[in-house]
C-alpha cells in the first residue's frame, strides 16, 4: 500500500502538541513513486473544509514535509510492462514508532524520521 496514517495523542508531558487545539494530531505518510514521500496533516485539511476557500492554499498548509531520495544509486529496471525510468520509485510508506520506512523498487529501503515524530519513538508514560 502507498500510504499509512498515524494518530498521535497530544498534551502528554514531553510530547509536542502540533494539533489545532484537540487531543490528537494526525498525519498521512504517502509514498508517491517518482515524487517520493509526502507527509500531510489531517487536521489542517479538516479545518480548511471542503467548501469554498483556495484548495491550493489548503493543500500547501497541510503539507508537513516531504523526502525525495537521491537517484544516484538506482538504475532503471528493464520491463515490458512498466516504465521504471523514474529513480527513485517509492511505492510504499509505513510509519512505525516515530520512523517512516520507504520501499523503493529501484534503490532499496529508506528509513526517515520527521523531527516532530522523534518523541513518538519512545514509550508513552502511563
C-alpha positions as CSV (number, residue, x, y, z in Angstrom):
1,X,0.0,0.0,0.0
2,X,1.2,3.5,-0.8
3,X,0.0,5.4,2.3
4,X,0.0,4.9,6.1
5,X,-1.6,7.2,8.7
6,X,-0.8,7.8,12.4
7,X,-2.9,9.5,15.1
8,X,-0.8,11.0,17.9
9,X,-2.2,11.8,21.3
10,X,-1.2,15.3,22.3
11,X,-0.9,17.1,25.6
12,X,1.3,14.4,27.3
13,X,4.5,15.5,29.1
14,X,7.5,15.5,26.8
15,X,5.4,15.2,23.6
16,X,4.8,18.0,21.1
17,X,1.3,19.4,20.5
18,X,1.0,20.2,16.8
19,X,-2.8,19.9,16.8
20,X,-5.3,22.6,16.2
21,X,-6.4,22.5,19.8
22,X,-7.7,19.0,20.1
23,X,-6.4,16.0,21.9
24,X,-4.9,14.4,18.8
25,X,-2.8,15.1,15.8
26,X,-2.9,13.0,12.6
27,X,-0.7,12.6,9.6
28,X,-0.8,10.7,6.4
29,X,2.6,9.3,5.2
30,X,2.2,8.8,1.5
31,X,4.6,7.2,-1.0
32,X,4.3,8.8,-4.4
33,X,6.5,6.9,-6.7
34,X,8.8,9.4,-8.5
35,X,7.9,12.3,-6.2
36,X,9.0,10.4,-3.0
37,X,7.4,10.6,0.4
38,X,4.8,13.3,1.3
39,X,3.6,13.9,4.9
40,X,0.2,15.5,5.1
41,X,-1.5,16.9,8.2
42,X,-5.1,15.5,8.5
43,X,-6.3,18.2,10.9
44,X,-5.3,21.1,8.6
45,X,-7.4,19.6,5.8
46,X,-10.3,19.2,8.2
47,X,-10.0,22.8,9.3
48,X,-9.9,24.0,5.7
49,X,-13.1,22.1,5.0
50,X,-14.4,21.0,1.6
51,X,-16.4,24.1,0.7
52,X,-15.1,27.5,-0.5
53,X,-11.5,28.7,0.0
54,X,-8.5,28.1,-2.1
55,X,-7.7,24.4,-2.3
56,X,-4.1,25.0,-3.3
57,X,-3.5,27.1,-0.2
58,X,-5.2,24.4,1.9
59,X,-3.0,21.7,0.4
60,X,0.1,23.7,0.9
61,X,-0.8,24.4,4.5
62,X,-1.4,20.7,5.2
63,X,1.9,19.6,3.8
64,X,4.2,18.9,6.8
65,X,7.2,17.6,4.9
66,X,8.5,15.5,2.1
67,X,11.5,13.3,1.3
68,X,12.8,12.7,-2.2
69,X,15.7,10.2,-2.1
70,X,18.6,10.7,-4.4
71,X,18.7,8.6,-7.6
72,X,22.4,8.2,-8.0
73,X,22.5,4.6,-6.7
74,X,19.5,3.5,-8.6
75,X,19.2,2.0,-12.1
76,X,16.1,1.9,-14.2
77,X,14.7,-1.7,-14.4
78,X,14.1,-3.3,-17.7
79,X,10.4,-4.3,-18.1
80,X,8.0,-4.9,-20.9
81,X,5.1,-3.8,-18.7
82,X,6.1,-0.7,-16.7
83,X,8.3,2.3,-17.2
84,X,10.8,2.1,-14.3
85,X,12.8,5.1,-15.7
86,X,12.0,7.1,-12.6
87,X,14.6,6.8,-9.9
88,X,13.7,6.7,-7.1
89,X,10.4,4.9,-7.3
90,X,8.9,5.0,-3.8
91,X,5.9,2.7,-3.8
92,X,5.2,2.2,-0.1
93,X,5.4,4.2,3.1
94,X,4.9,2.6,6.5
95,X,5.1,4.6,9.8
96,X,6.2,2.7,12.9
97,X,7.3,4.1,16.3
98,X,8.4,7.5,15.0
99,X,10.1,6.3,11.8
100,X,8.8,6.0,8.3
101,X,10.0,3.1,6.2
102,X,10.1,3.7,2.4
103,X,10.3,0.9,-0.1
104,X,11.9,1.8,-3.5
105,X,11.7,-0.7,-6.3
106,X,15.0,0.6,-7.8
107,X,17.2,1.7,-4.9
108,X,16.1,-0.3,-1.9
109,X,14.9,0.7,1.6
110,X,15.0,4.1,3.2
111,X,14.2,4.9,6.8
112,X,13.4,8.5,7.6
113,X,12.2,10.5,10.6
114,X,10.2,13.7,10.7
115,X,11.6,15.9,13.5
116,X,8.2,16.2,15.2
117,X,7.8,12.4,15.1
118,X,11.0,11.8,17.0
119,X,9.4,11.8,20.5
120,X,6.9,9.2,19.4
121,X,9.6,6.6,19.1
122,X,9.7,6.5,22.9
123,X,7.4,4.7,25.2
124,X,4.4,6.8,26.3
125,X,4.3,7.1,30.1
126,X,1.1,5.7,31.7
